[in-house]
Amino acid sequence: MTLIKKHRLRSKTTLVETLPEMLLEALANHEDFIVTYETDEKTRERSLYVMSGKLVTPEMLAALKEQIKKKKEEGNSIITRDWK
């Protein structure tokens, strides 16, 4: 297994440049990769979170997949591929 050094955000790179590198590192390290956002209820300001690591348990994944399945008509989606 090839471990890739964890990425530290650099101020000179954009998010568009950083995301593919972080995704490739997570895949190479057999880690989870999550992108989500949160809206502050008071200011309505949005924050983006990009996380990688051993984050999702099998139970959490099963619950997320079930939630997506129930809300497909609302536009939720999931992509599943075999992994070697």
TORTOR-412020 format. One line per 8 residues: number of its first residue (from 1); for each residue y, z, x of N, C-alpha, C, O, CB. Coordinates in steps of 0.2 Angstrom, whole numbers. Each point is the difference from the previous one (the first is absolute). Glycine has a CB too. Layout:
REM TORTOR-412020
NUM) Y,Z,X,Y,Z,X,Y,Z,X,Y,Z,X,Y,Z,X ~ ...;
//
This chain:
REM TORTOR-412020
1) -6,0,4,6,0,-4,6,0,4,1,4,5,-7,2,-14 ~ 11,-10,8,6,-1,4,5,4,-4,2,-1,-5,-5,-10,9 ~ 6,16,0,5,4,-3,7,-3,3,1,-1,6,-8,11,-7 ~ 12,-11,-4,6,-2,2,5,5,0,0,5,-5,-3,-16,0 ~ 8,12,10,5,5,0,4,0,-6,2,-5,-3,-2,4,15 ~ 1,7,-15,4,1,-6,7,-3,1,3,1,5,-9,9,-8 ~ 9,-13,-2,6,-3,0,6,5,-1,-1,3,-5,-4,-14,1 ~ 10,11,8,6,4,-2,5,-5,-2,2,-5,4,-5,14,4;
9) 7,-7,-13,5,-4,-2,6,-1,5,2,5,2,-5,-2,-14 ~ 5,-9,13,5,-1,5,6,-2,-4,-1,-4,-5,-7,1,15 ~ 14,5,-8,6,-2,-4,2,-7,0,3,-3,-4,1,14,6 ~ -7,-15,3,2,-7,1,-4,-5,-4,1,-6,-1,3,9,12 ~ -10,0,-14,-4,-4,-4,1,0,-7,2,6,-3,-11,-5,12 ~ 8,-6,-13,1,0,-7,-7,2,-3,-5,0,3,14,-9,-3 ~ -9,11,-6,-6,2,-4,-5,-6,0,-6,1,0,13,7,-7 ~ -4,-14,6,-4,-6,-1,-4,-1,7,-6,-3,0,14,-2,-8;
17) -5,7,13,-3,-1,7,-5,6,1,-5,-1,3,15,-5,2 ~ -9,12,-8,-4,6,2,-6,0,-5,-5,2,3,15,4,0 ~ -10,-8,-9,-5,0,-5,-7,-3,3,-5,3,0,14,-2,-9 ~ -8,-8,11,-7,-3,2,-3,4,6,-6,0,0,11,-11,-4 ~ -1,13,9,-3,3,5,-3,7,-2,-5,1,3,14,-6,5 ~ -6,9,-12,-3,6,-3,-6,-2,-3,-5,4,0,16,2,-1 ~ -11,-11,-3,-6,-2,-4,-6,-1,5,-6,2,-1,13,-6,-9 ~ -6,-1,15,-5,-1,4,-3,6,4,-6,0,1,12,-12,0;
25) -1,16,1,-2,6,3,-5,4,-4,-5,3,2,16,-3,5 ~ -9,1,-13,-4,4,-5,-7,-3,-1,-5,3,0,16,1,-6 ~ -11,-11,5,-7,-3,-1,-4,1,7,-6,1,-1,12,-10,-7 ~ -3,8,13,-4,0,7,-3,7,1,-5,1,3,13,-10,2 ~ -4,14,-8,-2,7,1,-4,3,-6,-2,6,0,12,-4,7 ~ -12,-7,-12,-3,2,-6,3,6,-4,-3,5,-2,-7,-8,8 ~ 17,2,-7,4,5,-3,3,-3,-6,0,-6,-2,3,11,13 ~ -1,0,-16,3,-3,-6,7,-2,2,3,2,5,-10,6,-12;
33) 10,-12,2,7,-3,1,3,0,-7,-3,-3,-4,0,-4,14 ~ 8,11,-11,3,1,-6,8,-1,0,3,2,5,-12,6,-8 ~ 11,-12,-2,7,-2,0,2,2,-7,-3,-2,-5,3,-7,13 ~ 5,14,-9,2,2,-7,7,2,1,3,0,5,-14,4,-8 ~ 14,-3,-3,7,2,0,1,6,-5,-4,1,-4,8,-13,7 ~ 2,15,-2,2,6,-5,7,-1,-2,4,-2,5,-13,10,1 ~ 11,-7,-12,7,0,-2,2,7,-1,-3,4,-4,1,-16,-1 ~ 7,14,8,3,6,-1,3,1,-7,4,-5,-2,-1,6,14;
41) -5,4,-16,2,0,-7,8,1,-1,2,-2,-5,-14,7,3 ~ 15,-1,7,7,1,-1,4,-6,2,5,-2,-3,-7,14,5 ~ 1,-14,4,4,-6,3,-2,-7,-1,3,-4,1,0,12,8 ~ -10,-8,-12,-3,-7,-1,-1,-4,6,-1,-6,0,6,6,-11 ~ -4,3,17,-1,-3,6,-8,0,2,-3,4,-1,14,0,5 ~ -13,-10,-2,-7,-1,2,-1,1,7,4,-2,4,-5,-6,-13 ~ -5,11,10,-3,1,7,-6,-4,1,-4,1,-5,10,10,6 ~ -7,-15,4,-7,-3,1,-4,4,5,3,3,5,3,-14,-7;
49) -12,12,1,-5,3,4,-5,-4,2,-3,-4,-4,5,15,-1 ~ -3,-12,12,-6,-4,3,-4,5,4,2,3,4,5,-14,-4 ~ -13,12,-2,-5,5,3,-6,-3,2,-3,-5,-3,8,14,-4 ~ -8,-7,13,-6,-2,2,-4,6,3,3,5,2,1,-16,0 ~ -10,11,-3,-5,6,3,-5,1,-5,-2,-4,-4,12,9,10 ~ -14,0,-5,-6,2,-4,3,4,-6,1,6,0,-9,-6,10 ~ 10,-4,-15,4,3,-6,-4,0,-6,2,5,-4,8,-9,9 ~ -14,0,-7,-3,-1,-6,-7,2,0,-4,-3,4,12,-6,-7;
57) -10,14,-1,-7,2,-1,-3,-5,-5,3,-3,-3,0,15,6 ~ -10,-12,-3,-4,-4,-4,2,1,-8,0,-4,-4,-9,3,13 ~ 10,8,-10,2,2,-7,7,-3,-2,1,-2,-5,-8,12,6 ~ 12,-10,4,6,-2,-2,0,-8,-1,4,-2,-4,1,12,11 ~ -9,-13,-3,0,-7,0,-3,-2,-7,2,-5,-3,-3,4,15 ~ -4,4,-14,-3,-1,-7,5,1,-5,0,-4,-5,-12,7,9 ~ 15,2,-4,6,1,-5,5,-5,0,2,-2,-5,-4,14,6 ~ 4,-14,5,5,-6,0,-3,-6,-3,4,-3,-4,2,8,14;
65) -12,-7,-8,-3,-6,-2,0,0,-8,1,-5,-3,-8,4,14 ~ 5,7,-14,-1,1,-7,7,-1,-3,1,-3,-6,-11,10,7 ~ 15,-4,2,7,0,-3,2,-8,0,4,-2,-5,-1,14,9 ~ -4,-15,1,2,-7,1,-3,-4,-6,3,-5,-3,-1,6,16 ~ -9,0,-14,-4,-4,-4,3,1,-8,0,-4,-3,-10,6,11 ~ 12,4,-9,3,2,-7,7,-3,-1,1,-1,-6,-8,11,6 ~ 10,-12,5,7,-2,0,1,-7,2,6,-2,2,-2,14,0 ~ -9,-16,-2,0,-7,3,5,-4,-5,4,-4,3,-15,5,1;
73) 11,0,-10,5,-4,-5,7,2,2,5,-4,-2,-14,4,-7 ~ 10,6,12,7,1,2,2,-3,7,6,2,2,-7,9,-9 ~ -3,-14,10,2,-4,6,-3,4,6,1,-3,6,9,-1,-11 ~ -14,9,5,-3,3,5,-6,-4,3,-3,-4,-4,6,15,-1 ~ -3,-11,12,-6,-5,3,-3,4,6,3,4,3,4,-14,-7 ~ -13,7,5,-4,3,6,-3,-6,3,-2,-5,-4,0,16,-1 ~ 1,-11,11,-4,-6,4,-5,4,4,1,5,3,9,-13,-2 ~ -16,5,-2,-6,3,3,-4,-5,4,-1,-6,-3,0,15,-6;
81) 0,-8,15,-4,-4,4,-5,4,4,0,6,1,10,-14,0 ~ -16,4,1,-5,3,4,3,1,7,4,-4,2,-13,-1,-9 ~ 7,11,10,3,1,7,-6,1,5,-5,3,-2,15,3,-3 ~ -9,-9,10,-6,0,5,3,4,6,-4,1,5,0,-12,-8;
//
